[in-house]
């Protein structure tokens, strides 16, 4: 459709978006991509360092000291005060870590997982201490217990490394490996204390020590290749020192097979060598950490300066873009918002109300005038869309009216046919009743009873058509009827009623207004149970009183239904189903659903213990009488 008036929306969108998008995307994307992300990451790194990295590093140091103190206490059985003091320091560090971690938000899933893993390992510290205080503990198991906690701390620290600068990242990763190498040295010190107290090394202890020593050397080797010259110098001097070489000899001696049978004479100096190396490593760690911290400040300052410069230029571009596009933006947004609101109201309120009104109305539908959409707009495309929506609205209204007319016509056909059949069947039942009373021939009486039963079933099918048309059957009761009579009446309307056994129900009655519908509902369920179960099997009707009413169960011994199909049927029974001509094989399901919805009855299908189905009908207390009363029409 050609535009009626106003300028095309494409030109307005081009004027509106070209200048601001060019400036915003070009400048802000450049600034945010190169600087803002790094700045935010630096700030986040600083926060993570304060709340997690520093307290976890402090906790790791105290755990290392407590591990060594525990082993020394077990080996020498003295200095319990030192161990108690160290445990106090460890608990304080753990408490501080938990408090600071609770203040940290926006953790990544990897960080949260590693932090939770560390807390789970810390929860094992109490049991490890009990093992330390117990008589004759396994010292290697105790060392491994502390090792697992420290390992969890290092894994959490690995997840915290978020330095944006590549050179800084390589250095911080190398420092983390050196810290983990220090942890391997701490384990070796604890193992040296163990073997000196015993005078020999077990095979398991020698293997563990060899693994720690190899790991420490590997970590040192990898870390030194990533550190730059300034940070690498203290560690290179340490590695080339006699102190380090002596400890290497100690490691080689401990890793040798000979120590299993006994320690060499120079083993007495092993703790001294390990302690001296430990002090030197701690001094190097403090030196390199201070040097690295001095590098972070200039890097962070440079990133913040970039953010400030890019932000200032970007702000000017944004202001210019706003001044150029604000005039066009208001008008177009107002038009589109009006169109959106009108279309939304049409789709979500007006048309659904009309369709629902036509669907639920019992009277023949008449032409309904629907006001057209009205949107104040000066853009031609918006006007065209409004006209298109009005055309769609007219088409939808006409389609809804046609469907309503068709549905009403079908319902009227159902009702007329059913009323005619109902009248004839009622007369036939009366005539059969007279014939039954007037004959004494057993054979003829049996045939008359069969015709009577067949006519009763035909009357129920006629009433089903009336129910599907949302009409009330002609039959009704004034007084309450005992539930046992209602169930028996329902069974009497089933072809194979001989297979149905009605177990004695509670002494309650059903209100007369609901007797016909409940009997019809139960008859449909019982008939389904007899049709879809083997001919020689029994169908049980049992009734149970509940705090909310009465429950009637129809249980067969058929083949049952798949779970997905059973769920679909229960979903339909839970709501008032619309009769679908394409699903005439489910006629009984529609009838049951309509009757249940009419009286607030809940019907569900479930697998039976015998392999078939159990139809559970829950009658609300509002349909039951307080005292059983004799039935009366």
N, C-alpha and C positions, 0 to 999 in steps of 0.2 A: 504494500500500500504506500503511495507517495506521501511525503510529509505534508501535513495540513498547514501548519504555521510554525514560526520560530526557527531557530537554527538547529542543524543536526547535532545529535548528542556526541557524535564522533569528534567534531571540532571542539566542543566544549571539553571533552575528556582529554583531547590532545593538549589544549591550552592549560588545563588544570594539572595534568600530570607531567608534562614534558620538563618544565623548569624545575619544580621541586624534586622530581625523581632524579633528574640529572645531577643536581647539586647534592641531594641527600645521599643517593647511592654512591656517587663518585667520591665525595669527601668523607662522609661518615663511615662508609664501608671501608675506605682506606684507613681512616684513623682507628676505627674499632678493630679492624683486622690486625693491624700492626702494633697498636699500642694499648688500647683499652683492655683487650684480652690478657696481655702480659701484665698490665698493672693490676687487674683484678686477681690474677693468679698469684702475683707477688704478695698482695694483701692477704689472700687466702693462705699462702704459704706461711706468712708471718703469724697468722692466727693459729694455724695448725702447729707451728713450732712452739708457740706459747702454751697451748692447751694440751698438746699430745706429745710432740717430739721431746721437748725438754723434760717433762715429768717422767716419760717412759725411759729416757736415758738415765735419769736419776734412779728410777726403780731398778733398772738393769744393773747398775753399779752396786746397789745394796743387795740384790739377789746374788751377785757374784761373791760379795763379801760374806753373806750368810752361808752360802754353799761351802766356802773354805772354812769358816768358823765351825759349821756343823761337822765337817769331816775331821777337823782337828779335835773337836770335843769328843767325837766317837773314838778316835784313835788314842787320845791321851787321857780321856775321862777327867778333864780338869777345865778350869776357866768357864764355868757355866754362866758367870756374870757377863762375860764378853758375848757369848751367844745370845743371851737374853736381850742385851742392849742392841745387838745387830738386828734381832727380830723386830724390836720396837721401831728401829729406823726403817726397816723394810715395810712394816705395816703403815707407817706414816707416809712413805712414798706412794704406796698403793692407794691409800685413801685420797691423797692429793690428786693422783691420776684420775681416779673415778669422778671426783668432784669437777675437775677441769674438763674432763671428757663430757660430762653432762651439760656443760655450757656450750659445747661445740655443736653447731647445727650444719645442715647442708653437706653432710658427709656423703661421698660416693658409695655405691653398694660395695665396692671392693674395700674401702676404708672401714665401713661399718662391719663387714664380715671379719676382717682381721682384728678390729678392736674387740668384737664379741668373743673371738677365739682367745684373745689375750685374757679377757676377764674370766672365761671358763677355766683357763689354765691357772689363773691366780686363785680361783676357788679351791684348787687342789693343794694349795700351800699348807693348809691346816693339817691335812692328812700326811703330807711329807714331814711336817714337824713332829707329828705323833710317831712316825716311823723313826725319826732321829732320836726321840726320847725313849723309844722301846729298847729292850735288851737285844743285843746281837743283830742289829739291822744289816741289810745288804748295802754296803757302801756304794757299790757301783749303781744299784737301783736308785739310791738317794741322789747321786750326782746326775743321773739321767732325768730324775724328776725335776730338779732345778733346771736342767738343760732345756726341757720342753717349755717351761715358762719363759725362759730367756729367748728361745727360738721364736715363740709367738710374738714377743716384743719386737724382735728384729723384722719379722714379716710385716707387722703393722707399720714399722718405720719405713719399710720399702714402699708401702702404698702411699705414704705421705709425701714422697719426693715429687714436687710439682714445679721445680724451678724452670722458667721458660727459656732462659739463656742456655745454649747448648754447652758452652765451655763450663759454666757454673754447674750444670747438671752432671757433666762427666766428673767434675771434682767432688760434688757431694755424693755421687754414687761410689766413688773411690774411697771417700772418708767413711761411708757406711760399711764398705767391705773391710776396711782397716779396723773399725770398731768390732765387727764380727770376728775378725782375726784375733783381736784382744780377748774376745769371749772364749775362743779356742784355747788361748794361753791360760785363761782363768781355769778352764776345765783341767788342763794339764797340771796346774799347780795343785788342784784338789786331788788328782790321781797320784801325784808324787807323794803327797802326805799320806795317802792310803797305803801305798806299797812300802814306804819307809817304816810305818808302824808295824807292818806284818813281816817285813824282811824278804818278801818275794812277791812275784806278780803272777796272777792267774792268767790263763789264756784269754778269757773274756776281757780282763782289764788291759792286757797288752794290745788286743785288737782294737778296743775302744780308744786307747791312747794313740795308737798308730793312725787311726782314722782322724782324730782331732789334729794331730801334728801335720798330717798331709793336707788337711783342709786349711789349716792356718798358713802353711807355706803357699798354697795355691791362692788364697785370698790376698796375701802380701804381694805375690807376683802379679796378679791381675790389677790390683789397686795401683801399684807403682807405675804400670804402663799407662794409666789414665790420668794420673796426677800431673799437673804442670811442674815446671822446674822448681819454682819457689816452694810449693807444698811438698814436693818429693824429696828435697834436700835433707830434712831431718831424718827421714826414714832410711835413705841411702847411707847416711853416716852411721845410723844404728846398725844396719845390716852388715856393714863392713867392720864394725867394732869387735874387739875380742870378747866383749860381754855376750854378744849375739852368737858368735861362733861357739863359745862354751855351751850355750844352751842348745845349740844344734847337736853338739856331741851328746848332751844329756838326752835329747829326743831320740837320737839314733840308738843309744844304749837301752832306753826303755822299749824301743820298738824291736829290739833283738830278741831272738829266741832264748838266749842264755838266761835272761832275767826270770824265766819261769821257775828255774831251779834255785836261784839265789841272786842277791844283788851284789854288784862289784863293790870294792872298797871305796871308790870315788862317789858312791851314791849318797854319802853323807853330805856332799856339797850341792846336791841337786836342788833342795829347797832354796838355798842361798842364790844359786844361779837363776832360778825361776823368779824369785822375789826381786832381784836386781833388774832383770829384764822387764818385769812388770812395772817397776817404777819408771824405767826409761821410756816404756811405751806410753804410760800415762802422761809423762812430760811432753812427749811428741804429740800426743793427741790434743793436749791443751794448746800447744803452740800452733798446730795446723788449724784447729777450730777457731782460734782468735784471728789468724790470718784470713781464713775464709769469711769470717763475719765482717772483716774490714772491706772485703770486696763486695759484699752484698749491698752495703749502703750506697756506694756510687752507682751500682747497677739499678737499684730501685729509684734513685733520684733521677737518673737519665730517662727511665721509663715514664715517670711522672711528668717530666718536662715535655716529653713527646705527646703525652695525653693532653697537657695544657695547651700546647701550640695547635695540635690538630683540633682540639675542642673549640678553641677560639675561632679559627678559620671556619670550621663547620657551623658554628653558631651564626656567624655572619651570613653564610649561605642559606641557612635555614630561615633566618629573618627575611632575607630578600625573597626567598621562595614563598613564604607566607604572605608577604605584602602583595606579590603578583597574583597569587592564586586564591586569596581569601574571598575576593569579590565573586568569583565564579563558583567557588566551592559551596557557599551558603545556599545559593539558589538551586543548584543541581541536587545537593543533598536533601533539601526540603522537598523537591519534587519526587525524588526517588523514595524518600521515606514515606511520603503520602501514598505513592503507588504500592509500596510494600505493605503498609498497614491495611490499605483497602483490599489488596489481594489476599492477605493473610486472613482478614475478617471474612472474606468471601469463602475461602477454602476451609477454614476451621470452624466457622460459626454459622453463616447463613445457609450454605448448601447442606451441611450435615443436619441442621435443624429441619430444613425442608424435607430432606430424604427421610429423616426419622418420623416426621409428622405424617408423610404419605405412607410409610411402612406400617405404622401403628394404628392408623385411623381405620375404624371399622366401617366407615361410610364410603361410598364411591368417591374417588378423587375428582376434584374439579380443577379447572385451570387456575393456577396461582401466579399472580403478578409479582415479580421480584424487581425491586428497584435497581437500576443500573449503577455501576460504579461511577463516582464523581471524584476526580482528582484535579486540584488546581495546579496546572503546569503550563509552561511556555515552550517546552521542548517538544518537537514534533514526534520524536520516537516514543516519548512517554504517552502522548495522546493516542498514538497508534496501538500501544500496548493496552491502554484502557479500553479502546474499542474491541480489541481482540479478546480481552477478558469478558467483556459484556456479551460477545458472541458465544464464548465458551459457556458462560452462565446460562444463556438462553438454551443452548443445546443440552446442557446438563439437566435443566429443569424439564425440558420436553422429554428427555430420556427417562427421568425419574417418574414423570406422570404416566408415560407409556408402561413402565414396569409396574407401577402401582395399579393401573387399570387392568393389566394382565393378571396380576396377583389377585386383585379383587374379583375378577371374573372367574378365575380358577376356584377361588374359595366359594363363590356363589354356586358354581357347578357342583362342588363337593357337598355343600350344605343341602342343596335341592335334592340331589340324588340320595344323600344319606337320610334326609327327612322322609322322603317317599318310601325308601326301603324300611326305615324305622317304623313307619306307620303300618306298612304291610306285615312286617315281622311281628309287631305287637299284636295285630289281629290274628296272625297265624298262631302265636303262642297261646292266645286266649282260646282259640278253637282247639288246639292240641290239648290244652288243659281240660276242656270240656270232654273231649273224646277219651282222655285218660280216666276221667271220673266215671264215664259211662260204659266202659268195657271191663269185662272180667277175664277175657282170654289172655293167658300169660304171654303167649307168643306175640299177639297183636299189641299188648301193653308194652312189651319190650321194644317193639318197633316204634311205637309212639314215643317212648322215652328217648330213643335215639334221634328221632326227628326233633323232639323238643330240645335236646342238647345241641343238635346241629343249628337249629334256629337261634338258640341263645348265642352261639358263636358268630352267626351271621349278624345278629344285632350288635355285638361288640365291634365287629369290623365296620359297620355303618357308623357307629358312634366315633370310631377312630377318625373317619373323614370329618365329622363335625368338630372334633377336637383340633385337628390340623387346621381348620378354618377359624380357630379362635372363638368358637361358639360353645354354648353349654348344651350337654345332652338333655333330652327331655325328662329322663328319670331323676327322681330326687327323694330324699328322706327328711322327715321332720324331726324325729327323735334320734338320740344316739343309738348306735347298733354295736353289740359286742364284737370285739375284734375277731373272735373265732368265726362268727357268722360272715364277716366281711371276707376273711380268707377262704372260707369254704365256698362262698359265692364266686370268688375269683377262680378257684380251682374248677368249679363247675362249668366255667366258660372255656375250658381248655379241652382239646380233642382227646388227649391221652390222660385224662384226669385220674385213671386207675393207678398210674405210676407215681402219683403225688401223695406224699404223706404229710399231713398237717400235724405237727407236734403241738401239744396242749399249750396255748398261749396264756399270758397273765390275764387275770379277770378285769380287763379294762374295756371301755367302749370308745367308739369313734363318733365324732359329731356327725349328725345327719347330713349336713351340707357337704361333707367330704367323702361320704360312703361310696357314692357311685364312682367318683374319680379314683379313689384309692383302690377299689375293687378292680377297676379297669386297668390301672397301673400294675397291680400285682398279677392280673391275668396275662398281660403282655410279657412280663418277666418269666412267669411260670411256663408259658407256651414256648418261649425261647429256650428255656432249660430242657424241655421235653424234646424239642426239635433237634437241638444240637448235642444230644447225648444218646448213647446206644439204647435201642428199644427196650432191652430187658433191665435197664438200670433204674434206680429210684431217684426221685427228686424230693428233697426235704425242705419243709417250711418250718423254721423255728423262730420264735419270738422272744425277745428279751427286753425287760424294762431297764431304762437308763435314767440318770438324773435329769436329762433334758427331754425325755419323751419315751418312745418305743422304737425298737429296732427289729425289723423283720428280715431274715436272711433266706434267700432261695439258693440252694446248693445242688448242683448237678454233678454228674460223673462223666462229662464229655472229654473232648481233647483240649479244651482251653483255647487261649488266643496268645499270640506273641505280645511281648511287653509293650512295644511301640504302638501296636494297634489298640491294646487295652488302654493305654494312656490317652489316645485320641478319643476313644469312646467316653472315658471319664470326663475329659474336657468338654465334650458336647453335652453330657448330662449335667455338668455343673452350671451351664448357662441355658437360657431359653433358646433352643435351636430354631433356626429358620428352615422351613420345609423346602427341600431341594428336590425338584422333579428328577434330577439326574441320579438321585440316590434312593430310588423307590425300594431297594432291597433293605434299607434301614428304616422302613416305615415304623416299626415298633419302637425303635430308638427315639424317633421324633415324637411319637405319642407319649412315651414315658417322660421325655424331657419337658414337654408342654405341661403335662399334669403335675409333675414335680415342681415346676416353676410356679404354677398357679397356687399351690398350697404351702410353699416354703419347705418342701420335702427334699431331702438330700439322698441321691441314689448314686452308689459307687459300685464298680465291678472289680473283683479281685480274684487271684488264682485260688482254686479250691484245694484242700488237702488231698482230695481224691483224684486230682488231675484235671478237673473241669473248671467251672467258674462259680463264684459266689456273688450273687447280687444282693447288696446290702441296702435296705430301704430304712431311712431314719425319719420316723414321724415325729414332728415337734409336739411338745406338750400342749400347745394351743389347739391341736386337733383332737385331743383326748378328753373324755368326760371323766368327772371325779368318781362316779359310781357306775358300774355296768347296768344298763337299762335294757329292757326287752325291746327288740326291733319293732318299729312301726312305720307304716308309710305315711 
